[in-house]
Amino acid sequence: MNLKSMLDLTGRVALITGGSRGLGLQMAEALGEMGATLAITARKTKGLAEALEHLDKLGIKATSFPCDLSKPELIPPMVQQVLERHGKVDILVNNAGASWSAPAVEYPLEGWQKLMDMNLTAAFVVTQEVARRSMIPRRYGKIINIASIAGLRGGYFRYIGYSTSKAGLVNFTRALASEWGEHNITVNAIAPGTFAAGMMLSRVDQVRDAVVARTPLGRLGDDDDLKGLAVLLASEASRYITGQIVAVDGGNSVT
């Protein structure tokens, strides 16, 4: 098999949570460009409509499935709708997430629970449903979890809930890779650094100088920096890679 055919996603169906903006939309662009049929989900219908319009202008066809993933009972019907529309899910990108900032000693239980529900429980339920209904019966699947370098190291003061939930997603990735390899399902995670996108947009100007100063490549992540790795992990080019967590952070996590 030549490399071009290994990276080709034609005929594959990709479900991307949090796919209407930020890093989720960036990865949707990448997978769609390589031929995947896209199903994107997010909470806000307006954002989904804007994402579909954006993708259509790029020549990428996608369908949207509104769902509040913080409510686990809404997830199985959403997955069922995707399967009724597309027949299968080959690639799952667990990108949807939330953040909450407060000193650890004052961190509200509400904030802690919100992040565990959104960043961990939602990923678990979506993954379980997709695997049970499509990947395991078909003996094929590519699962990509979007973690964070905040889940790989300490030092993210005021973000204990976010850091803990993303660290949980890291071992969620490893545990599933170990258990589901027998079903020909690979499970890997991307750990982004600071990108001027999504949840970071509102505070990127506050942290830009400090982040850039400790990043060997001397910049934040941009609109294309997740695309190559997302395609690799979604394609046959990564068929012998599983249980890995890859930081995409310009080297920030090694300083």
C-alpha positions in Angstrom: 0.0 0.0 0.0 1.5 3.4 -1.0 1.5 6.3 1.4 -1.1 8.3 -0.5 -3.6 5.5 -0.3 -2.8 5.0 3.4 -3.7 8.6 4.1 -6.8 8.7 1.9 -10.0 8.8 4.0 -12.4 8.4 1.1 -15.3 6.3 2.2 -14.7 6.8 5.9 -17.2 8.5 8.2 -15.8 10.7 10.9 -17.8 11.9 14.0 -16.3 15.0 15.6 -17.6 16.3 18.9 -17.3 20.1 19.4 -16.8 20.2 15.7 -18.4 23.6 15.0 -15.4 25.8 16.0 -11.8 26.0 17.1 -9.7 22.9 17.1 -12.7 20.7 16.3 -13.4 22.6 13.1 -9.8 22.7 12.2 -9.7 18.8 12.4 -13.0 18.6 10.5 -11.4 20.6 7.6 -8.4 18.2 7.6 -10.4 15.0 7.6 -12.8 16.4 5.0 -10.0 17.5 2.7 -8.7 13.9 2.8 -12.0 12.5 1.7 -13.9 11.6 4.9 -17.6 12.1 5.2 -18.1 14.4 8.2 -20.7 14.3 11.0 -20.2 17.2 13.5 -21.9 17.7 16.8 -22.1 20.6 19.2 -24.6 22.2 21.6 -25.5 25.4 19.6 -27.4 25.0 16.3 -26.2 28.4 15.1 -22.6 27.4 15.4 -23.2 24.2 13.6 -24.9 26.0 10.8 -22.0 28.4 10.4 -19.6 25.5 10.5 -21.5 23.7 7.7 -21.4 26.8 5.6 -17.7 27.2 6.2 -17.0 23.6 5.2 -19.2 23.9 2.2 -17.2 26.8 0.9 -14.1 24.6 1.1 -15.9 21.9 -0.9 -16.4 19.7 2.1 -19.8 18.2 2.7 -20.8 17.6 6.3 -23.9 17.0 8.4 -24.6 18.3 11.8 -26.2 16.8 14.9 -27.0 19.2 17.8 -26.4 17.7 21.2 -25.6 18.9 24.7 -23.0 16.3 25.6 -23.0 17.4 29.2 -26.3 15.5 29.4 -25.4 11.8 29.0 -29.0 10.7 28.2 -28.9 12.8 25.0 -25.8 11.0 23.6 -27.2 7.6 22.5 -30.0 9.3 20.4 -27.4 11.5 18.8 -25.2 8.5 17.9 -28.2 6.7 16.6 -29.1 9.6 14.3 -25.5 9.6 12.9 -25.7 5.9 12.2 -29.1 6.2 10.6 -27.8 8.9 8.3 -24.3 7.5 7.5 -24.6 3.8 8.4 -21.3 3.7 10.4 -18.7 5.6 12.2 -15.1 4.8 11.3 -13.4 7.7 13.0 -14.3 9.3 16.3 -12.7 12.6 17.5 -13.6 13.4 21.1 -12.9 17.1 21.0 -15.8 18.7 22.9 -14.7 20.2 26.2 -15.0 23.0 28.8 -12.8 25.0 31.1 -13.1 26.7 34.5 -10.6 28.8 36.3 -10.3 29.3 40.1 -7.7 28.8 42.9 -7.8 25.2 44.1 -8.8 26.1 47.6 -11.8 28.0 46.3 -12.6 25.8 43.3 -16.4 25.4 43.3 -17.9 21.9 43.2 -20.1 23.1 40.4 -17.1 23.9 38.2 -15.3 20.6 39.1 -18.4 18.6 38.2 -19.0 20.5 35.0 -15.5 19.7 33.7 -15.7 16.0 34.7 -19.1 15.7 33.0 -18.0 17.4 29.8 -14.3 16.5 29.5 -14.5 12.9 30.7 -18.0 11.5 31.1 -19.2 12.8 27.7 -16.1 11.3 25.9 -16.7 8.0 27.7 -20.4 7.8 26.7 -19.9 8.8 23.1 -17.0 6.4 22.7 -18.9 3.5 24.3 -22.0 4.1 22.1 -20.0 4.4 18.9 -17.9 1.4 19.7 -20.8 -0.8 20.7 -23.0 0.1 17.7 -20.4 0.4 15.0 -16.7 -0.1 15.6 -16.7 -3.4 17.5 -19.3 -5.2 15.3 -17.4 -4.0 12.2 -13.9 -4.7 13.7 -12.6 -1.3 12.7 -12.2 2.1 14.4 -9.9 5.1 14.9 -10.5 7.0 18.1 -8.8 10.3 18.7 -9.1 12.0 22.1 -8.2 15.6 22.5 -6.4 16.0 25.8 -4.1 18.9 26.6 -0.5 19.5 27.8 -2.3 20.7 31.0 -3.0 17.0 31.6 0.7 16.0 31.3 2.3 18.4 33.7 1.7 20.5 36.8 2.0 24.3 36.9 -1.4 25.2 35.4 -2.4 27.2 38.5 -6.1 27.9 38.9 -7.0 25.1 36.4 -7.0 22.0 38.7 -10.4 20.8 37.3 -9.3 21.2 33.7 -5.9 19.6 34.3 -7.4 16.7 36.2 -10.0 16.0 33.6 -7.5 16.1 30.8 -5.1 13.8 32.7 -8.0 11.4 33.1 -8.5 11.5 29.3 -4.9 10.5 28.9 -5.3 7.3 30.8 -8.7 6.7 29.3 -6.9 6.6 26.0 -4.3 4.1 27.2 -6.8 1.9 28.9 -9.1 1.7 25.9 -6.2 1.1 23.6 -5.2 -1.9 25.7 -8.7 -3.3 25.8 -9.9 -2.7 22.3 -6.8 -3.6 20.3 -8.4 -7.0 19.8 -11.2 -5.4 17.9 -8.8 -3.6 15.5 -9.6 -0.3 17.1 -6.8 2.2 17.7 -7.1 4.8 20.4 -4.7 7.7 20.6 -4.7 11.2 22.0 -3.6 14.6 20.9 -2.4 17.0 23.6 -2.5 20.5 22.2 -0.6 23.4 23.7 -1.9 27.0 23.5 -3.8 27.7 20.4 -5.5 31.1 19.5 -8.8 29.3 19.1 -11.9 28.0 20.8 -11.9 28.3 24.6 -8.6 30.2 24.6 -9.7 33.1 22.4 -11.0 35.1 25.3 -7.8 35.1 27.2 -5.1 34.5 24.6 -3.8 38.0 24.7 -3.3 37.7 28.5 -1.0 34.6 28.1 0.6 35.0 24.7 3.9 36.5 25.8 4.4 34.1 28.7 3.6 31.1 26.5 5.7 32.2 23.6 8.7 32.9 25.9 8.8 29.3 27.1 8.0 27.6 23.8 11.0 26.5 21.7 9.3 27.2 18.4 8.4 30.7 19.7 4.8 30.9 18.8 1.3 29.7 19.6 -0.5 27.0 17.6 -2.3 28.2 14.5 -5.2 27.1 12.2 -3.2 24.3 10.5 -1.1 22.8 13.3 -3.4 19.9 14.3 -4.3 18.9 10.8 -1.4 16.6 9.9 -1.5 14.6 13.1 -5.3 14.3 13.0 -5.1 12.9 9.5 -2.3 10.5 10.5 -4.2 9.1 13.5 -7.4 8.8 11.5 -5.8 7.0 8.6 -4.3 3.6 7.8 -0.9 5.3 8.1 -1.2 4.9 11.9 -2.5 1.3 11.9 0.3 0.2 14.2 0.1 3.2 16.6 -2.2 3.0 19.6 -2.3 4.1 23.2 -0.1 7.2 22.4 -0.4 10.8 23.6 1.2 13.3 21.2 1.8 16.8 22.3 1.3 19.5 19.7 2.7 22.5 21.5 5.8 23.8 19.8 7.9 22.1 22.5 6.3 23.9 25.4 5.9 20.7 27.5 9.6 19.8 27.3 10.9 23.1 28.8 
